[in-house]
């Protein structure tokens, strides 16, 4: 940056001290060129730096995916694909409304207008109820009680060099399907009702399921699951695919696990209503 500053001053002269630019002149020129405007027309901007290398498939049998932002774009992909795969015939027969919500700011707490802690989820639910059953004063409460949220986020898979960081019987590994997350401190929203439902849905799609409970002496991250459950009162479960190097510039997950998650979420959209009706959960 110091060299860039020196070169800029040689070419353009020193900036007027009274102007006090907030950003480097060369950066502003680059943005203006990309946008196609004059620098003076830029009043402010949002800019995020990220790895632009494409994801790759690797391993002896192409069994791994190496990419930036696997956490949590893999989950977003699986949810979107499952929703798109739900055919018109399935939608016509389904008594439930299938929807997905993909939020910003999950890694920084979700407390924003466009994050999971905002009002967007409830706003959409209320508008849907107004369209389908707006005259019944109890329709909102009934809709909340019959709804179900699957919060899908990455899971820290067991690392061969640090296997002691996981409980002996809770060591999710890649290539073995999604893991259900449990935490007594409510860092995850999973309860027995949710786990019973998702296990039955997994069985219907022949999807392998794992389980993880973080050790008591280890800090536990959280997801938008508890946030959504708190704001809406909707029963929620937390699941995710195991991965390594989570939150690194390049993350790693199992190729087959993407298919497992696709199948599980597709089964959820197709089978939730009948599974919920068949289980004596109340």
Long-range contacts (C-beta under 8 A, 24 or more apart in sequence): 51-249, 51-250, 53-250, 57-255, 59-255, 62-255, 63-175, 63-254, 63-255, 63-256, 64-174, 64-252, 64-253, 64-254, 64-255, 65-252, 65-253, 65-254, 65-255, 65-258, 66-250, 66-251, 66-252, 67-250, 67-251, 68-249, 68-250, 68-251, 69-251, 70-154, 70-243, 70-246, 70-251, 70-252, 70-253, 71-153, 71-154, 71-243, 71-246, 71-247, 71-251, 72-106, 72-152, 72-153, 72-154, 74-154, 74-241, 74-253, 74-258, 74-261, 75-152, 75-153, 75-154, 75-240, 75-241, 75-261, 76-102, 77-258, 78-152, 78-258, 78-261, 78-262, 78-265, 79-152, 79-265, 81-262, 81-265, 81-266, 82-262, 82-265, 82-266, 82-268, 82-269, 83-269, 85-262, 85-266, 86-266, 86-269, 86-270, 90-269, 90-270, 94-269, 94-270, 94-273, 95-273, 96-146, 96-147, 96-272, 96-273, 97-128, 97-132, 98-269, 99-124, 103-224, 106-153, 106-223, 106-224, 107-247, 110-224, 110-227, 116-224, 116-227, 116-228, 117-227, 117-231, 121-228, 121-231, 121-232, 122-231, 122-232, 125-232, 144-232, 144-233, 144-234, 146-276, 147-232, 147-234, 147-235, 148-194, 148-197, 148-234, 148-235, 148-236, 148-237, 148-272, 148-276, 149-189, 149-225, 149-228, 149-229, 149-232, 149-234, 149-235, 149-236, 149-237, 150-198, 150-236, 150-237, 150-239, 150-265, 150-268, 151-188, 151-189, 151-223, 151-224, 151-225, 151-228, 151-236, 151-237, 151-238, 151-239, 152-178, 152-239, 152-240, 152-261, 152-265, 153-223, 153-224, 153-225, 153-238, 153-240, 154-240, 154-241, 154-243, 154-246, 154-251, 154-253, 155-179, 155-181, 155-212, 155-239, 155-240, 155-241, 155-242, 155-243, 156-212, 156-242, 156-243, 156-246, 157-242, 157-243, 157-244, 157-253, 158-242, 159-244, 165-215, 165-218, 166-212, 166-215, 167-213, 167-214, 167-215, 170-211, 170-212, 170-213, 170-214, 171-212, 172-210, 172-211, 172-212, 172-242, 173-210, 173-242, 174-241, 174-242, 174-243, 174-244, 174-252, 174-253, 174-254, 174-257, 175-254, 175-256, 175-257, 176-208, 176-210, 176-242, 176-254, 176-257, 177-202, 177-207, 177-208, 177-209, 177-210, 177-241, 177-257, 177-260, 177-264, 178-202, 178-207, 178-209, 178-210, 178-239, 178-240, 178-241, 178-257, 178-260, 178-261, 178-264, 179-209, 179-210, 179-211, 179-212, 179-239, 179-240, 179-241, 179-242, 180-209, 180-210, 180-211, 180-212, 180-237, 180-238, 180-239, 181-212, 181-213, 181-223, 181-238, 181-239, 181-240, 182-211, 182-212, 182-213, 183-213, 183-214, 183-220, 185-220, 186-226, 187-214, 187-220, 187-221, 187-222, 187-223, 187-226, 188-220, 188-222, 188-223, 188-225, 188-226, 188-238, 189-223, 189-225, 189-226, 189-228, 189-229, 189-236, 189-237, 189-238, 190-225, 190-236, 190-237, 190-238, 191-235, 191-237, 193-235, 193-281, 194-235, 194-236, 194-237, 195-237, 196-279, 196-281, 197-237, 197-272, 197-275, 197-276, 197-279, 197-281, 198-237, 198-239, 198-264, 198-268, 200-275, 200-278, 200-279, 201-264, 201-267, 201-268, 201-271, 201-272, 201-275, 202-264, 202-267, 204-267, 204-271, 204-275, 205-263, 205-264, 205-266, 205-267, 205-271, 206-263, 207-260, 207-263, 207-264, 207-267, 208-260, 210-242, 239-264
